[in-house]
Amino acid sequence: MDSEVNLITRENYEYLRDSYYRYVSLLNETPLHDPGQSYGAGIANLYNEMQRLVKDANVNMEAVGERLQFVLWKSNRWGEYDLYWFPAAFIEQLRPQFRRLAITFLHELMKSQRFSPITEWDDTDWMCEWLQESLGEISDQERCKTQDLIASYKTGRIHRLLKRIERRRYYKNLPRALRKHVPADAVERKLLELMMEGLPFIGEDKPSVMDFAYDPFSEESSDFLPIRLDQQIGLVYTHNDLFIEQMVAYLNDSARETYEIVPMTVLYLTPETDCLFAPNDYSTRFCLWADRFITFIRQLL
C-alpha cells in the first residue's frame, strides 16, 4: 500500500459504516454506532463495533487498493501433518499400467490444487548449493552419496520423475479410468480406493486449497516473511532423504522467526453483502484425505 494514500476519508468511512449496517441487518441485530467527531474516530469506532458484533470469526480492517474494508476470517482445521508433501517415489514400484494411472492422478491433483514439484521451488536451488558447500565436512562415502542426490534433484532421476508427473496425463477421463481398473493386489486396491476418495479435489470446477491462503497478520514492512501455503503443500520424491530432511529443518528454523500461512475461511464485507460468515470445510476435507493418502504412501517407501 502506498504510504502517501490517505485512507481516512469520508468515502472509506461511509463504505465501512454501510458494510457494518448491512451485516447488522443480516444478523437481525440493532446497530449501535458512534460516528465520533471525525472520520478517523468514526472508522475506529466501527472497527470496535464490528468486533463486538461478530462472535464466530475474527475481524480485520484492510486496505484493498484505496478502499478500507472489513474482513472476517477464521482458521480452518489443519490435518495430521505439518507439511503436506506428497511423496512420488512409490510410483517406481508400480506395474506400468497402474503407474500411468497414479501419474495421471497426481498430475490432475497438482493442477487442480495448484501445488508444484519441490524441484521447481526457489528454495531448492538454495538447498542444493548449501549441500554442495557442506561436502567438505563429511566422509568420502557420504560425500559421494550427497553429490549423487544433488545431481538427481537437479537434472537426474528424481528431477525427471517429478517433471514427468507435472507434465504427463495418460488418461483424459480419470474417474472412468479409476472405475475401470481392476487392482492386481492389495497395494493397488488400497491406492485405487484412496485415489477414488481424492476425486472431489480434482477438476476445473473444484476449488483449490490455495484459494484458502490468507495472511491475517500481514505487515507492509516485515523482517521475516511468513511460510507460504505453497511451501507447505507440494510434490516431493520421498519423505526421508537428506535433501528433504534439510528442507524440513530449514522450514522449522524459519518457523521460529515467523509464522505459517494456514487455510482460512475469509469473507470480505461490502454494503451489498448477502450472506453471513460461515466456515468452509473444503480445505479441512482435503487435509484429512491427504493424511490417509500420504500415510499409506510412506508405508510403501
C-alpha positions in Angstrom: 0.0 0.0 0.0 1.3 3.5 -0.9 2.1 5.3 2.3 1.0 8.6 0.7 -2.5 7.4 0.1 -4.9 8.9 2.6 -7.3 6.1 3.8 -9.1 8.2 6.4 -11.7 9.7 4.1 -15.4 10.3 4.0 -15.8 7.6 1.3 -14.0 5.0 3.4 -15.9 5.9 6.5 -19.2 5.6 4.7 -18.2 2.3 3.0 -17.3 0.8 6.3 -20.4 2.2 8.0 -22.7 0.8 5.3 -20.9 -2.5 5.4 -21.4 -2.6 9.2 -25.1 -1.7 8.9 -25.6 -4.4 6.2 -24.1 -7.1 8.4 -26.1 -6.0 11.4 -29.3 -6.3 9.3 -28.3 -9.9 8.2 -27.9 -10.8 11.9 -31.3 -9.1 12.7 -29.5 -7.0 15.4 -29.8 -3.4 16.3 -27.0 -1.2 15.0 -25.0 0.7 17.7 -22.7 3.1 16.0 -21.0 6.2 17.3 -19.8 8.3 14.4 -17.4 10.2 16.6 -16.1 13.7 15.9 -14.1 12.9 12.8 -13.9 10.3 10.1 -10.9 8.8 11.8 -12.8 8.4 15.1 -15.8 7.0 13.2 -13.7 4.4 11.5 -12.0 3.4 14.8 -15.4 3.1 16.4 -16.8 1.0 13.5 -13.9 -1.5 13.9 -14.6 -1.9 17.7 -18.3 -2.1 17.0 -17.8 -4.8 14.3 -15.6 -6.8 16.7 -18.3 -6.7 19.4 -20.9 -7.7 16.8 -19.2 -10.7 15.2 -19.0 -13.7 17.6 -17.9 -16.5 15.2 -15.0 -15.0 13.4 -12.1 -12.6 13.8 -12.3 -9.1 12.3 -9.6 -7.3 10.3 -9.8 -3.9 8.6 -7.7 -3.9 5.4 -6.7 -1.6 2.6 -7.8 -3.0 -0.7 -6.3 -0.5 -3.1 -7.6 2.8 -1.8 -10.6 1.2 -0.1 -10.8 0.2 3.6 -12.8 -3.0 4.0 -13.8 -5.3 6.8 -12.6 -8.8 6.5 -14.0 -11.7 8.6 -11.7 -14.7 9.0 -11.2 -17.9 10.9 -8.5 -20.6 10.7 -9.7 -23.9 9.2 -8.7 -27.2 10.8 -5.3 -28.4 9.6 -4.6 -32.1 9.5 -2.1 -34.6 11.0 1.0 -33.4 9.1 2.9 -30.2 9.4 3.8 -30.4 5.7 1.6 -31.9 3.1 4.3 -33.1 0.8 3.1 -35.9 -1.4 5.9 -38.5 -2.0 6.2 -39.8 -5.6 8.9 -42.5 -5.2 6.2 -45.1 -4.7 5.3 -44.8 -8.4 8.6 -46.6 -9.3 7.3 -49.7 -7.5 4.1 -49.9 -9.6 3.5 -52.1 -12.6 3.3 -50.0 -15.8 -0.5 -49.8 -16.3 -1.1 -48.7 -12.7 1.9 -46.4 -12.8 0.4 -44.4 -15.6 -2.9 -44.2 -13.6 -1.1 -43.0 -10.5 0.9 -40.4 -12.5 -2.3 -39.1 -14.1 -3.9 -38.8 -10.6 -1.0 -36.9 -9.1 -0.8 -34.7 -12.3 -4.5 -33.8 -12.0 -4.3 -33.3 -8.3 -1.4 -30.8 -8.7 -3.2 -29.0 -11.4 -6.5 -28.7 -9.5 -5.0 -27.8 -6.2 -2.2 -25.6 -7.7 0.8 -27.1 -5.9 4.1 -27.9 -7.6 7.1 -30.2 -7.5 9.8 -29.3 -5.0 12.3 -29.2 -7.9 10.5 -26.1 -9.1 10.8 -24.2 -5.8 13.3 -21.3 -5.3 14.3 -22.9 -2.0 15.5 -26.0 -3.9 18.3 -24.2 -5.7 19.5 -22.7 -2.4 19.4 -26.0 -0.7 21.4 -27.8 -3.4 24.0 -25.0 -3.1 24.1 -25.4 0.6 24.5 -29.1 0.5 27.3 -28.7 -2.2 29.2 -26.3 0.1 28.9 -28.7 3.0 30.6 -31.6 1.2 34.0 -30.9 2.7 32.7 -31.6 6.2 31.6 -35.2 5.6 33.3 -38.5 4.9 34.2 -39.6 1.3 31.4 -42.2 1.3 28.8 -39.7 2.4 30.2 -37.1 0.0 29.6 -39.4 -3.0 26.0 -40.2 -1.8 25.3 -36.5 -1.3 26.7 -35.5 -4.7 24.6 -38.1 -6.4 21.5 -36.9 -4.5 22.1 -33.3 -5.5 22.6 -34.3 -9.2 19.4 -36.4 -9.0 17.4 -33.4 -7.8 18.9 -31.0 -10.3 18.8 -33.0 -13.5 18.8 -36.7 -12.7 16.2 -39.4 -12.0 14.3 -37.6 -9.2 14.1 -34.5 -11.4 12.8 -36.5 -14.4 10.2 -38.3 -12.3 8.7 -35.2 -10.8 8.8 -33.4 -14.1 7.1 -36.3 -15.8 4.3 -36.2 -13.2 4.0 -32.4 -13.7 3.7 -32.7 -17.5 2.1 -36.1 -18.3 -1.6 -37.1 -18.3 -2.2 -40.6 -19.6 -6.0 -40.7 -19.2 -8.3 -37.9 -20.3 -11.1 -39.2 -18.2 -9.5 -40.0 -14.8 -12.7 -41.0 -13.0 -13.7 -43.5 -15.7 -10.1 -44.9 -15.8 -10.2 -45.4 -12.0 -13.6 -47.1 -12.1 -12.5 -49.5 -14.9 -9.2 -50.5 -13.3 -9.0 -54.0 -11.8 -6.4 -54.0 -9.0 -3.8 -56.7 -9.1 -3.0 -56.8 -5.4 -3.8 -55.3 -2.0 -1.5 -52.3 -2.6 -3.2 -51.4 -5.9 -6.6 -52.0 -4.2 -5.8 -49.5 -1.4 -4.3 -46.9 -3.7 -7.3 -47.1 -6.0 -9.6 -46.6 -3.1 -7.6 -43.6 -1.9 -7.5 -42.1 -5.4 -11.3 -42.5 -5.8 -11.7 -40.7 -2.4 -9.5 -37.9 -3.8 -11.6 -37.2 -6.9 -13.6 -34.5 -5.1 -10.4 -32.4 -5.1 -9.8 -32.8 -8.9 -11.4 -30.9 -11.7 -11.6 -27.4 -13.2 -14.9 -26.9 -11.3 -13.2 -27.7 -7.9 -11.8 -25.1 -5.5 -8.1 -25.1 -4.9 -6.7 -25.3 -1.3 -4.5 -22.4 -2.3 -7.7 -20.3 -2.6 -7.8 -20.5 1.2 -4.4 -18.9 1.7 -4.9 -15.7 3.7 -2.5 -13.8 5.9 -4.4 -12.0 8.7 -1.2 -10.7 10.2 0.3 -9.2 7.1 2.6 -6.2 7.5 3.9 -3.9 4.9 7.4 -4.0 6.2 8.4 -7.2 7.9 11.8 -8.6 8.7 10.6 -12.2 8.2 8.1 -13.3 5.5 5.6 -16.0 6.6 5.9 -19.5 5.4 3.6 -19.7 2.4 0.9 -22.3 1.9 2.5 -23.4 -1.4 5.7 -24.2 0.6 3.7 -26.5 2.9 1.8 -28.4 0.2 3.8 -29.9 -2.7 5.1 -32.9 -4.6 8.3 -34.5 -3.4 10.3 -37.6 -4.2 10.3 -39.1 -0.7 9.9 -38.1 2.9 13.2 -39.1 4.4 16.2 -38.5 2.2 18.9 -36.0 3.2 17.6 -33.3 0.9 14.1 -33.5 2.4 15.4 -33.7 5.9 17.4 -30.5 5.4 14.4 -28.7 3.8 12.2 -29.6 6.8 14.9 -28.4 9.1 15.1 -25.1 7.2 11.4 -24.6 7.4 11.4 -25.4 11.1 14.1 -22.9 11.7 12.1 -20.3 9.7 9.0 -21.1 11.8 10.8 -20.0 14.9 11.2 -16.5 13.5 7.9 -16.1 11.7 4.6 -18.0 11.2 2.8 -20.3 8.7 0.0 -19.3 6.4 -2.7 -21.9 7.0 -6.0 -22.3 5.2 -8.6 -19.8 6.3 -12.3 -19.1 5.7 -12.5 -15.4 4.7 -15.4 -13.1 3.9 -14.8 -9.5 2.7 -17.7 -7.3 3.7 -19.4 -4.8 1.4 -22.6 -2.7 1.7 -24.1 -5.4 -0.6 -23.0 -8.5 1.4 -25.9 -11.0 1.2 -24.6 -13.8 3.5 -23.3 -14.4 7.0 -19.8 -15.7 7.7 -19.8 -19.5 7.6 -16.7 -21.7 7.9 -15.9 -23.6 4.7 -14.5 -27.0 5.4 -13.2 -27.8 1.9 -9.5 -27.3 2.9 -10.1 -29.4 6.0 -11.6 -32.3 4.0 -8.6 -32.1 1.6 -6.1 -32.3 4.5 -8.0 -35.2 6.2 -8.0 -37.1 2.9 -4.3 -36.2 2.3 -3.4 -37.5 5.8 -4.6 -41.0 4.7 -3.1 -40.9 1.3 0.4 -39.7 2.4 0.4 -42.1 5.4 -0.2 -45.1 3.1 2.4 -43.9 0.6 5.0 -43.5 3.3 4.4 -47.1 4.4 5.3 -48.3 0.9 8.7 -46.5 0.9 
